[in-house]
Amino acid sequence: MFFSTNFFLFILYNSFGDKMRKYYLFIIRKDFYSVYKDNANILFLTLDNIYKLKIPNLTYGVSIYNQLCQTFNIGVINNYLKNKNRKYIKSYYNKFFINDIYAKEKTCVQVNHSCIVLKTNSNMPYVLQIFKWYNQHIFVCDFENNDYFWLNDYKLHHPKYEYSV
């Protein structure tokens, strides 16, 4: 299992390289959600500044992060992903590798307390639906492409497989 997971990770990152998008998912506290719901650009700039902080200012960034965001319950998420679909989802500690051959999606999900990091070859991977069910106040950022959105505002469509009834 260890060899196959690492091999999959190697193939995932090397075959898609720069074509992959990297999303960061944050749970925004309820009181800040109401403030930033219609001002997502300000929230993105705040999180982007925290993301780009240098080490000497890290304490300041952690303080702002703790005011804005809640932590993820990694036990619940890990348990769900481990038991979801063992055919398409492989795990290695807190990383999950999803290879949905029917949707042609390859996604690596890293589960942390502070945020969820998705690296995917899809603009809107279906795995985001899991997090949409998990919490209604999730803010998604792609810092490299200056892209951001509220997850509950997005309609995620699962591809229709040929064998679906």
Secondary structure, 3 states (H helix, E strand, C coil): CHHHHHHHHHHHHHHHHHHCEEEEEEEECHHHHHHHCCCHHHHHHHHHHHHCCCHHHHHHHHHHHHHHEECCCHHHHHHHHHHHCCCCEEEECCEEEEEECCCCEEEEEEECCCCEEEEECCCCCCCHHHHHHHCCCEEEEECCCCEEEEHHHCCCCCCCCCCCC
